[in-house]
Amino acid sequence: MTVKFHMELNWVSEMARAPTSLSKLDSDREAALRELDPLTVTKLWDNPCWLSFRLNFIAFRFNDPVYRWIETRYGLVRPEFVALYAVGLKGGVAAKNIVSSSGLPKNTLSRAIQKLLQRRLLKRETDPDDLRSYVLALTPAGRAIFDETMPMMVGQQTAMLAALTEAEQKQLCELMDKMVIASPSWPADLEPEGTST
């Protein structure tokens, strides 16, 4: 027990900051960082959990403007568009597939899907593989929203990737592939075995 605790302390001290520390930044990046809130800078660089904070920071810079625009233009809140977008990408999926791929609670997505059905943006169809079950598909109105939002979303992603060369974008994609492929091996529950109360 003492050895494990000592190892954990060593790990925390070794990973006290991101591999690209602030002291190694060039003047252009230092100028850009001055625009950020000081606590944000601390969370992104002087933080043992820099990876998750950076991923969330970047995702927020995509999600926030995109979902605000979609809600203003179409009256769809985030869970509703998450469901519509999922069906737009891969029609003929069941609600359970949307739940497992989104990370949102089942009841939240269930309500969102009901609203999309009521607004006639989604429709239920019999599952050809299981005639007792239903899958979801876009209606023409739902397809129109999906098609109209795609260029805006791609444009936002393009703007974000513009800071990287084509080779860096490919490398980023390959590194993220590796992490996604490894993700099933990550702990799903952080409660150590035998310690629950």
mmCIF file of the C-alpha atoms, coordinates in Angstrom:
data_MODEL
# 
_entry.id   MODEL 
# 
loop_
_atom_site.group_PDB 
_atom_site.id 
_atom_site.type_symbol 
_atom_site.label_atom_id 
_atom_site.label_alt_id 
_atom_site.label_comp_id 
_atom_site.label_asym_id 
_atom_site.label_entity_id 
_atom_site.label_seq_id 
_atom_site.pdbx_PDB_ins_code 
_atom_site.Cartn_x 
_atom_site.Cartn_y 
_atom_site.Cartn_z 
_atom_site.occupancy 
_atom_site.B_iso_or_equiv 
_atom_site.pdbx_formal_charge 
_atom_site.auth_seq_id 
_atom_site.auth_comp_id 
_atom_site.auth_asym_id 
_atom_site.auth_atom_id 
_atom_site.pdbx_PDB_model_num 
ATOM 1   C CA . MET A 1 1   ? 0.000   0.000  0.000   1.00 0.00 ? 1   MET A CA 1 
ATOM 2   C CA . THR A 1 2   ? 2.821   2.434  0.896   1.00 0.00 ? 2   THR A CA 1 
ATOM 3   C CA . VAL A 1 3   ? 4.711   1.569  -2.308  1.00 0.00 ? 3   VAL A CA 1 
ATOM 4   C CA . LYS A 1 4   ? 1.613   2.179  -4.457  1.00 0.00 ? 4   LYS A CA 1 
ATOM 5   C CA . PHE A 1 5   ? 0.931   5.524  -2.770  1.00 0.00 ? 5   PHE A CA 1 
ATOM 6   C CA . HIS A 1 6   ? 4.570   6.579  -3.252  1.00 0.00 ? 6   HIS A CA 1 
ATOM 7   C CA . MET A 1 7   ? 4.405   5.628  -6.933  1.00 0.00 ? 7   MET A CA 1 
ATOM 8   C CA . GLU A 1 8   ? 1.224   7.674  -7.356  1.00 0.00 ? 8   GLU A CA 1 
ATOM 9   C CA . LEU A 1 9   ? 2.871   10.717 -5.761  1.00 0.00 ? 9   LEU A CA 1 
ATOM 10  C CA . ASN A 1 10  ? 5.875   10.345 -8.085  1.00 0.00 ? 10  ASN A CA 1 
ATOM 11  C CA . TRP A 1 11  ? 3.552   10.132 -11.070 1.00 0.00 ? 11  TRP A CA 1 
ATOM 12  C CA . VAL A 1 12  ? 1.701   13.296 -10.054 1.00 0.00 ? 12  VAL A CA 1 
ATOM 13  C CA . SER A 1 13  ? 4.946   15.229 -9.550  1.00 0.00 ? 13  SER A CA 1 
ATOM 14  C CA . GLU A 1 14  ? 6.282   14.033 -12.921 1.00 0.00 ? 14  GLU A CA 1 
ATOM 15  C CA . MET A 1 15  ? 3.039   14.975 -14.711 1.00 0.00 ? 15  MET A CA 1 
ATOM 16  C CA . ALA A 1 16  ? 2.457   18.290 -12.919 1.00 0.00 ? 16  ALA A CA 1 
ATOM 17  C CA . ARG A 1 17  ? 2.100   20.022 -16.250 1.00 0.00 ? 17  ARG A CA 1 
ATOM 18  C CA . ALA A 1 18  ? 1.507   19.297 -19.912 1.00 0.00 ? 18  ALA A CA 1 
ATOM 19  C CA . PRO A 1 19  ? 4.444   18.015 -22.009 1.00 0.00 ? 19  PRO A CA 1 
ATOM 20  C CA . THR A 1 20  ? 4.485   21.405 -23.798 1.00 0.00 ? 20  THR A CA 1 
ATOM 21  C CA . SER A 1 21  ? 4.967   23.666 -20.802 1.00 0.00 ? 21  SER A CA 1 
ATOM 22  C CA . LEU A 1 22  ? 4.364   27.405 -20.947 1.00 0.00 ? 22  LEU A CA 1 
ATOM 23  C CA . SER A 1 23  ? 8.090   28.071 -20.641 1.00 0.00 ? 23  SER A CA 1 
ATOM 24  C CA . LYS A 1 24  ? 8.634   26.459 -24.062 1.00 0.00 ? 24  LYS A CA 1 
ATOM 25  C CA . LEU A 1 25  ? 6.099   28.594 -25.948 1.00 0.00 ? 25  LEU A CA 1 
ATOM 26  C CA . ASP A 1 26  ? 7.157   30.959 -28.695 1.00 0.00 ? 26  ASP A CA 1 
ATOM 27  C CA . SER A 1 27  ? 6.187   34.637 -28.629 1.00 0.00 ? 27  SER A CA 1 
ATOM 28  C CA . ASP A 1 28  ? 3.199   34.183 -30.989 1.00 0.00 ? 28  ASP A CA 1 
ATOM 29  C CA . ARG A 1 29  ? 1.660   31.557 -28.734 1.00 0.00 ? 29  ARG A CA 1 
ATOM 30  C CA . GLU A 1 30  ? 2.403   33.601 -25.618 1.00 0.00 ? 30  GLU A CA 1 
ATOM 31  C CA . ALA A 1 31  ? 0.525   36.534 -27.164 1.00 0.00 ? 31  ALA A CA 1 
ATOM 32  C CA . ALA A 1 32  ? -2.452  34.275 -27.994 1.00 0.00 ? 32  ALA A CA 1 
ATOM 33  C CA . LEU A 1 33  ? -2.507  32.891 -24.450 1.00 0.00 ? 33  LEU A CA 1 
ATOM 34  C CA . ARG A 1 34  ? -2.781  36.379 -22.991 1.00 0.00 ? 34  ARG A CA 1 
ATOM 35  C CA . GLU A 1 35  ? -6.281  36.446 -24.492 1.00 0.00 ? 35  GLU A CA 1 
ATOM 36  C CA . LEU A 1 36  ? -7.298  33.460 -22.348 1.00 0.00 ? 36  LEU A CA 1 
ATOM 37  C CA . ASP A 1 37  ? -8.486  33.597 -18.764 1.00 0.00 ? 37  ASP A CA 1 
ATOM 38  C CA . PRO A 1 38  ? -5.551  32.807 -16.396 1.00 0.00 ? 38  PRO A CA 1 
ATOM 39  C CA . LEU A 1 39  ? -7.392  29.851 -14.847 1.00 0.00 ? 39  LEU A CA 1 
ATOM 40  C CA . THR A 1 40  ? -8.032  28.422 -18.325 1.00 0.00 ? 40  THR A CA 1 
ATOM 41  C CA . VAL A 1 41  ? -4.296  28.657 -19.053 1.00 0.00 ? 41  VAL A CA 1 
ATOM 42  C CA . THR A 1 42  ? -3.555  26.866 -15.774 1.00 0.00 ? 42  THR A CA 1 
ATOM 43  C CA . LYS A 1 43  ? -6.060  24.106 -16.558 1.00 0.00 ? 43  LYS A CA 1 
ATOM 44  C CA . LEU A 1 44  ? -4.611  23.593 -20.032 1.00 0.00 ? 44  LEU A CA 1 
ATOM 45  C CA . TRP A 1 45  ? -0.896  23.661 -19.119 1.00 0.00 ? 45  TRP A CA 1 
ATOM 46  C CA . ASP A 1 46  ? -0.187  23.441 -15.371 1.00 0.00 ? 46  ASP A CA 1 
ATOM 47  C CA . ASN A 1 47  ? -2.484  20.495 -14.829 1.00 0.00 ? 47  ASN A CA 1 
ATOM 48  C CA . PRO A 1 48  ? -1.742  16.770 -14.408 1.00 0.00 ? 48  PRO A CA 1 
ATOM 49  C CA . CYS A 1 49  ? -5.000  16.081 -16.327 1.00 0.00 ? 49  CYS A CA 1 
ATOM 50  C CA . TRP A 1 50  ? -4.095  18.304 -19.282 1.00 0.00 ? 50  TRP A CA 1 
ATOM 51  C CA . LEU A 1 51  ? -5.380  15.849 -21.910 1.00 0.00 ? 51  LEU A CA 1 
ATOM 52  C CA . SER A 1 52  ? -9.020  15.786 -20.837 1.00 0.00 ? 52  SER A CA 1 
ATOM 53  C CA . PHE A 1 53  ? -9.076  19.541 -20.241 1.00 0.00 ? 53  PHE A CA 1 
ATOM 54  C CA . ARG A 1 54  ? -7.607  20.275 -23.666 1.00 0.00 ? 54  ARG A CA 1 
ATOM 55  C CA . LEU A 1 55  ? -9.984  17.885 -25.411 1.00 0.00 ? 55  LEU A CA 1 
ATOM 56  C CA . ASN A 1 56  ? -12.941 19.468 -23.614 1.00 0.00 ? 56  ASN A CA 1 
ATOM 57  C CA . PHE A 1 57  ? -11.668 22.977 -24.359 1.00 0.00 ? 57  PHE A CA 1 
ATOM 58  C CA . ILE A 1 58  ? -11.404 22.220 -28.080 1.00 0.00 ? 58  ILE A CA 1 
ATOM 59  C CA . ALA A 1 59  ? -14.741 20.364 -28.176 1.00 0.00 ? 59  ALA A CA 1 
ATOM 60  C CA . PHE A 1 60  ? -16.437 23.318 -26.474 1.00 0.00 ? 60  PHE A CA 1 
ATOM 61  C CA . ARG A 1 61  ? -15.017 25.680 -29.117 1.00 0.00 ? 61  ARG A CA 1 
ATOM 62  C CA . PHE A 1 62  ? -16.778 23.519 -31.709 1.00 0.00 ? 62  PHE A CA 1 
ATOM 63  C CA . ASN A 1 63  ? -19.951 22.597 -29.848 1.00 0.00 ? 63  ASN A CA 1 
ATOM 64  C CA . ASP A 1 64  ? -20.917 25.906 -28.273 1.00 0.00 ? 64  ASP A CA 1 
ATOM 65  C CA . PRO A 1 65  ? -21.234 28.027 -31.436 1.00 0.00 ? 65  PRO A CA 1 
ATOM 66  C CA . VAL A 1 66  ? -22.644 25.140 -33.487 1.00 0.00 ? 66  VAL A CA 1 
ATOM 67  C CA . TYR A 1 67  ? -25.370 24.169 -31.009 1.00 0.00 ? 67  TYR A CA 1 
ATOM 68  C CA . ARG A 1 68  ? -26.277 27.811 -30.274 1.00 0.00 ? 68  ARG A CA 1 
ATOM 69  C CA . TRP A 1 69  ? -26.685 28.439 -33.999 1.00 0.00 ? 69  TRP A CA 1 
ATOM 70  C CA . ILE A 1 70  ? -28.795 25.282 -34.451 1.00 0.00 ? 70  ILE A CA 1 
ATOM 71  C CA . GLU A 1 71  ? -31.042 26.137 -31.504 1.00 0.00 ? 71  GLU A CA 1 
ATOM 72  C CA . THR A 1 72  ? -31.551 29.699 -32.746 1.00 0.00 ? 72  THR A CA 1 
ATOM 73  C CA . ARG A 1 73  ? -32.186 28.697 -36.354 1.00 0.00 ? 73  ARG A CA 1 
ATOM 74  C CA . TYR A 1 74  ? -34.176 25.467 -35.938 1.00 0.00 ? 74  TYR A CA 1 
ATOM 75  C CA . GLY A 1 75  ? -35.408 25.488 -32.346 1.00 0.00 ? 75  GLY A CA 1 
ATOM 76  C CA . LEU A 1 76  ? -33.564 22.232 -31.618 1.00 0.00 ? 76  LEU A CA 1 
ATOM 77  C CA . VAL A 1 77  ? -31.788 21.846 -28.301 1.00 0.00 ? 77  VAL A CA 1 
ATOM 78  C CA . ARG A 1 78  ? -28.572 19.852 -28.168 1.00 0.00 ? 78  ARG A CA 1 
ATOM 79  C CA . PRO A 1 79  ? -29.993 16.360 -27.374 1.00 0.00 ? 79  PRO A CA 1 
ATOM 80  C CA . GLU A 1 80  ? -32.528 16.746 -30.178 1.00 0.00 ? 80  GLU A CA 1 
ATOM 81  C CA . PHE A 1 81  ? -29.872 17.666 -32.717 1.00 0.00 ? 81  PHE A CA 1 
ATOM 82  C CA . VAL A 1 82  ? -27.558 14.917 -31.417 1.00 0.00 ? 82  VAL A CA 1 
ATOM 83  C CA . ALA A 1 83  ? -30.308 12.398 -32.240 1.00 0.00 ? 83  ALA A CA 1 
ATOM 84  C CA . LEU A 1 84  ? -31.149 13.977 -35.599 1.00 0.00 ? 84  LEU A CA 1 
ATOM 85  C CA . TYR A 1 85  ? -27.476 14.130 -36.581 1.00 0.00 ? 85  TYR A CA 1 
ATOM 86  C CA . ALA A 1 86  ? -26.908 10.487 -35.606 1.00 0.00 ? 86  ALA A CA 1 
ATOM 87  C CA . VAL A 1 87  ? -29.821 9.351  -37.776 1.00 0.00 ? 87  VAL A CA 1 
ATOM 88  C CA . GLY A 1 88  ? -28.601 11.602 -40.589 1.00 0.00 ? 88  GLY A CA 1 
ATOM 89  C CA . LEU A 1 89  ? -25.178 9.970  -40.506 1.00 0.00 ? 89  LEU A CA 1 
ATOM 90  C CA . LYS A 1 90  ? -26.543 6.422  -40.348 1.00 0.00 ? 90  LYS A CA 1 
ATOM 91  C CA . GLY A 1 91  ? -30.231 5.937  -41.027 1.00 0.00 ? 91  GLY A CA 1 
ATOM 92  C CA . GLY A 1 92  ? -32.032 2.877  -39.794 1.00 0.00 ? 92  GLY A CA 1 
ATOM 93  C CA . VAL A 1 93  ? -30.578 2.941  -36.283 1.00 0.00 ? 93  VAL A CA 1 
ATOM 94  C CA . ALA A 1 94  ? -32.444 2.166  -33.088 1.00 0.00 ? 94  ALA A CA 1 
ATOM 95  C CA . ALA A 1 95  ? -32.762 4.634  -30.232 1.00 0.00 ? 95  ALA A CA 1 
ATOM 96  C CA . LYS A 1 96  ? -30.457 2.425  -28.119 1.00 0.00 ? 96  LYS A CA 1 
ATOM 97  C CA . ASN A 1 97  ? -27.676 2.916  -30.713 1.00 0.00 ? 97  ASN A CA 1 
ATOM 98  C CA . ILE A 1 98  ? -28.002 6.685  -30.413 1.00 0.00 ? 98  ILE A CA 1 
ATOM 99  C CA . VAL A 1 99  ? -27.818 6.428  -26.621 1.00 0.00 ? 99  VAL A CA 1 
ATOM 100 C CA . SER A 1 100 ? -24.683 4.254  -26.682 1.00 0.00 ? 100 SER A CA 1 
ATOM 101 C CA . SER A 1 101 ? -22.901 6.489  -29.208 1.00 0.00 ? 101 SER A CA 1 
ATOM 102 C CA . SER A 1 102 ? -23.741 9.864  -27.647 1.00 0.00 ? 102 SER A CA 1 
ATOM 103 C CA . GLY A 1 103 ? -22.874 9.601  -23.966 1.00 0.00 ? 103 GLY A CA 1 
ATOM 104 C CA . LEU A 1 104 ? -26.149 11.356 -23.083 1.00 0.00 ? 104 LEU A CA 1 
ATOM 105 C CA . PRO A 1 105 ? -28.577 9.816  -20.578 1.00 0.00 ? 105 PRO A CA 1 
ATOM 106 C CA . LYS A 1 106 ? -31.170 7.429  -21.998 1.00 0.00 ? 106 LYS A CA 1 
ATOM 107 C CA . ASN A 1 107 ? -34.143 9.414  -20.686 1.00 0.00 ? 107 ASN A CA 1 
ATOM 108 C CA . THR A 1 108 ? -32.767 12.677 -22.144 1.00 0.00 ? 108 THR A CA 1 
ATOM 109 C CA . LEU A 1 109 ? -32.414 11.143 -25.592 1.00 0.00 ? 109 LEU A CA 1 
ATOM 110 C CA . SER A 1 110 ? -35.746 9.366  -25.331 1.00 0.00 ? 110 SER A CA 1 
ATOM 111 C CA . ARG A 1 111 ? -37.476 12.730 -24.761 1.00 0.00 ? 111 ARG A CA 1 
ATOM 112 C CA . ALA A 1 112 ? -35.463 14.293 -27.588 1.00 0.00 ? 112 ALA A CA 1 
ATOM 113 C CA . ILE A 1 113 ? -36.458 11.531 -30.015 1.00 0.00 ? 113 ILE A CA 1 
ATOM 114 C CA . GLN A 1 114 ? -40.116 11.906 -28.997 1.00 0.00 ? 114 GLN A CA 1 
ATOM 115 C CA . LYS A 1 115 ? -39.962 15.633 -29.792 1.00 0.00 ? 115 LYS A CA 1 
ATOM 116 C CA . LEU A 1 116 ? -38.340 14.947 -33.161 1.00 0.00 ? 116 LEU A CA 1 
ATOM 117 C CA . LEU A 1 117 ? -41.085 12.420 -33.955 1.00 0.00 ? 117 LEU A CA 1 
ATOM 118 C CA . GLN A 1 118 ? -43.755 14.947 -32.917 1.00 0.00 ? 118 GLN A CA 1 
ATOM 119 C CA . ARG A 1 119 ? -42.161 17.616 -35.104 1.00 0.00 ? 119 ARG A CA 1 
ATOM 120 C CA . ARG A 1 120 ? -42.037 15.089 -37.951 1.00 0.00 ? 120 ARG A CA 1 
ATOM 121 C CA . LEU A 1 121 ? -38.279 15.404 -38.318 1.00 0.00 ? 121 LEU A CA 1 
ATOM 122 C CA . LEU A 1 122 ? -37.815 11.691 -37.579 1.00 0.00 ? 122 LEU A CA 1 
ATOM 123 C CA . LYS A 1 123 ? -40.028 8.730  -38.393 1.00 0.00 ? 123 LYS A CA 1 
ATOM 124 C CA . ARG A 1 124 ? -40.163 5.162  -37.134 1.00 0.00 ? 124 ARG A CA 1 
ATOM 125 C CA . GLU A 1 125 ? -39.771 2.297  -39.568 1.00 0.00 ? 125 GLU A CA 1 
ATOM 126 C CA . THR A 1 126 ? -39.930 -1.436 -39.018 1.00 0.00 ? 126 THR A CA 1 
ATOM 127 C CA . ASP A 1 127 ? -36.494 -2.929 -38.521 1.00 0.00 ? 127 ASP A CA 1 
ATOM 128 C CA . PRO A 1 128 ? -35.907 -5.236 -41.521 1.00 0.00 ? 128 PRO A CA 1 
ATOM 129 C CA . ASP A 1 129 ? -33.699 -7.458 -39.323 1.00 0.00 ? 129 ASP A CA 1 
ATOM 130 C CA . ASP A 1 130 ? -36.289 -7.749 -36.534 1.00 0.00 ? 130 ASP A CA 1 
ATOM 131 C CA . LEU A 1 131 ? -39.893 -7.135 -37.561 1.00 0.00 ? 131 LEU A CA 1 
ATOM 132 C CA . ARG A 1 132 ? -40.898 -6.637 -33.899 1.00 0.00 ? 132 ARG A CA 1 
ATOM 133 C CA . SER A 1 133 ? -38.580 -3.639 -33.525 1.00 0.00 ? 133 SER A CA 1 
ATOM 134 C CA . TYR A 1 134 ? -38.396 -0.136 -34.948 1.00 0.00 ? 134 TYR A CA 1 
ATOM 135 C CA . VAL A 1 135 ? -35.557 1.936  -36.306 1.00 0.00 ? 135 VAL A CA 1 
ATOM 136 C CA . LEU A 1 136 ? -35.397 5.663  -36.943 1.00 0.00 ? 136 LEU A CA 1 
ATOM 137 C CA . ALA A 1 137 ? -35.069 7.531  -40.227 1.00 0.00 ? 137 ALA A CA 1 
ATOM 138 C CA . LEU A 1 138 ? -35.085 11.185 -41.234 1.00 0.00 ? 138 LEU A CA 1 
ATOM 139 C CA . THR A 1 139 ? -38.182 12.657 -42.813 1.00 0.00 ? 139 THR A CA 1 
ATOM 140 C CA . PRO A 1 140 ? -37.674 15.084 -45.718 1.00 0.00 ? 140 PRO A CA 1 
ATOM 141 C CA . ALA A 1 141 ? -37.893 17.972 -43.211 1.00 0.00 ? 141 ALA A CA 1 
ATOM 142 C CA . GLY A 1 142 ? -35.311 16.295 -40.978 1.00 0.00 ? 142 GLY A CA 1 
ATOM 143 C CA . ARG A 1 143 ? -33.051 15.641 -43.968 1.00 0.00 ? 143 ARG A CA 1 
ATOM 144 C CA . ALA A 1 144 ? -33.298 19.314 -44.963 1.00 0.00 ? 144 ALA A CA 1 
ATOM 145 C CA . ILE A 1 145 ? -32.078 20.400 -41.498 1.00 0.00 ? 145 ILE A CA 1 
ATOM 146 C CA . PHE A 1 146 ? -29.266 17.841 -41.554 1.00 0.00 ? 146 PHE A CA 1 
ATOM 147 C CA . ASP A 1 147 ? -28.163 18.980 -45.015 1.00 0.00 ? 147 ASP A CA 1 
ATOM 148 C CA . GLU A 1 148 ? -28.347 22.677 -44.086 1.00 0.00 ? 148 GLU A CA 1 
ATOM 149 C CA . THR A 1 149 ? -26.322 22.269 -40.874 1.00 0.00 ? 149 THR A CA 1 
ATOM 150 C CA . MET A 1 150 ? -23.540 20.156 -42.363 1.00 0.00 ? 150 MET A CA 1 
ATOM 151 C CA . PRO A 1 151 ? -21.720 22.975 -44.226 1.00 0.00 ? 151 PRO A CA 1 
ATOM 152 C CA . MET A 1 152 ? -21.772 25.147 -41.083 1.00 0.00 ? 152 MET A CA 1 
ATOM 153 C CA . MET A 1 153 ? -20.339 22.322 -38.969 1.00 0.00 ? 153 MET A CA 1 
ATOM 154 C CA . VAL A 1 154 ? -17.699 21.426 -41.559 1.00 0.00 ? 154 VAL A CA 1 
ATOM 155 C CA . GLY A 1 155 ? -16.798 25.113 -41.807 1.00 0.00 ? 155 GLY A CA 1 
ATOM 156 C CA . GLN A 1 156 ? -16.285 25.343 -38.053 1.00 0.00 ? 156 GLN A CA 1 
ATOM 157 C CA . GLN A 1 157 ? -14.105 22.230 -38.096 1.00 0.00 ? 157 GLN A CA 1 
ATOM 158 C CA . THR A 1 158 ? -12.105 23.580 -41.050 1.00 0.00 ? 158 THR A CA 1 
ATOM 159 C CA . ALA A 1 159 ? -11.497 26.852 -39.189 1.00 0.00 ? 159 ALA A CA 1 
ATOM 160 C CA . MET A 1 160 ? -10.260 24.917 -36.159 1.00 0.00 ? 160 MET A CA 1 
ATOM 161 C CA . LEU A 1 161 ? -7.951  22.698 -38.216 1.00 0.00 ? 161 LEU A CA 1 
ATOM 162 C CA . ALA A 1 162 ? -6.499  25.647 -40.148 1.00 0.00 ? 162 ALA A CA 1 
ATOM 163 C CA . ALA A 1 163 ? -3.803  26.025 -37.486 1.00 0.00 ? 163 ALA A CA 1 
ATOM 164 C CA . LEU A 1 164 ? -2.366  22.650 -38.557 1.00 0.00 ? 164 LEU A CA 1 
ATOM 165 C CA . THR A 1 165 ? -0.616  21.660 -41.761 1.00 0.00 ? 165 THR A CA 1 
ATOM 166 C CA . GLU A 1 166 ? -2.104  18.833 -43.808 1.00 0.00 ? 166 GLU A CA 1 
ATOM 167 C CA . ALA A 1 167 ? 0.537   16.468 -42.407 1.00 0.00 ? 167 ALA A CA 1 
ATOM 168 C CA . GLU A 1 168 ? -0.253  17.568 -38.840 1.00 0.00 ? 168 GLU A CA 1 
ATOM 169 C CA . GLN A 1 169 ? -3.977  17.044 -39.433 1.00 0.00 ? 169 GLN A CA 1 
ATOM 170 C CA . LYS A 1 170 ? -3.277  13.506 -40.642 1.00 0.00 ? 170 LYS A CA 1 
ATOM 171 C CA . GLN A 1 171 ? -1.022  12.875 -37.629 1.00 0.00 ? 171 GLN A CA 1 
ATOM 172 C CA . LEU A 1 172 ? -3.683  14.228 -35.253 1.00 0.00 ? 172 LEU A CA 1 
ATOM 173 C CA . CYS A 1 173 ? -6.280  11.963 -36.836 1.00 0.00 ? 173 CYS A CA 1 
ATOM 174 C CA . GLU A 1 174 ? -3.980  8.931  -36.538 1.00 0.00 ? 174 GLU A CA 1 
ATOM 175 C CA . LEU A 1 175 ? -3.205  9.698  -32.877 1.00 0.00 ? 175 LEU A CA 1 
ATOM 176 C CA . MET A 1 176 ? -6.890  10.103 -32.088 1.00 0.00 ? 176 MET A CA 1 
ATOM 177 C CA . ASP A 1 177 ? -7.574  6.813  -33.921 1.00 0.00 ? 177 ASP A CA 1 
ATOM 178 C CA . LYS A 1 178 ? -5.116  5.095  -31.564 1.00 0.00 ? 178 LYS A CA 1 
ATOM 179 C CA . MET A 1 179 ? -6.803  6.571  -28.500 1.00 0.00 ? 179 MET A CA 1 
ATOM 180 C CA . VAL A 1 180 ? -10.313 5.682  -29.687 1.00 0.00 ? 180 VAL A CA 1 
ATOM 181 C CA . ILE A 1 181 ? -9.223  2.107  -30.454 1.00 0.00 ? 181 ILE A CA 1 
ATOM 182 C CA . ALA A 1 182 ? -7.611  1.829  -27.002 1.00 0.00 ? 182 ALA A CA 1 
ATOM 183 C CA . SER A 1 183 ? -10.609 3.339  -25.184 1.00 0.00 ? 183 SER A CA 1 
ATOM 184 C CA . PRO A 1 184 ? -12.408 0.038  -24.395 1.00 0.00 ? 184 PRO A CA 1 
ATOM 185 C CA . SER A 1 185 ? -9.456  -0.877 -22.145 1.00 0.00 ? 185 SER A CA 1 
ATOM 186 C CA . TRP A 1 186 ? -9.817  2.286  -20.020 1.00 0.00 ? 186 TRP A CA 1 
ATOM 187 C CA . PRO A 1 187 ? -11.527 1.991  -16.627 1.00 0.00 ? 187 PRO A CA 1 
ATOM 188 C CA . ALA A 1 188 ? -15.276 2.538  -16.892 1.00 0.00 ? 188 ALA A CA 1 
ATOM 189 C CA . ASP A 1 189 ? -15.685 2.772  -13.131 1.00 0.00 ? 189 ASP A CA 1 
ATOM 190 C CA . LEU A 1 190 ? -13.205 4.644  -10.947 1.00 0.00 ? 190 LEU A CA 1 
ATOM 191 C CA . GLU A 1 191 ? -14.328 3.020  -7.702  1.00 0.00 ? 191 GLU A CA 1 
ATOM 192 C CA . PRO A 1 192 ? -11.557 0.511  -6.785  1.00 0.00 ? 192 PRO A CA 1 
ATOM 193 C CA . GLU A 1 193 ? -12.827 -3.033 -6.311  1.00 0.00 ? 193 GLU A CA 1 
ATOM 194 C CA . GLY A 1 194 ? -13.773 -3.888 -2.757  1.00 0.00 ? 194 GLY A CA 1 
ATOM 195 C CA . THR A 1 195 ? -13.918 -0.259 -1.565  1.00 0.00 ? 195 THR A CA 1 
ATOM 196 C CA . SER A 1 196 ? -17.571 0.595  -2.259  1.00 0.00 ? 196 SER A CA 1 
ATOM 197 C CA . THR A 1 197 ? -19.635 1.343  0.808   1.00 0.00 ? 197 THR A CA 1 
# 
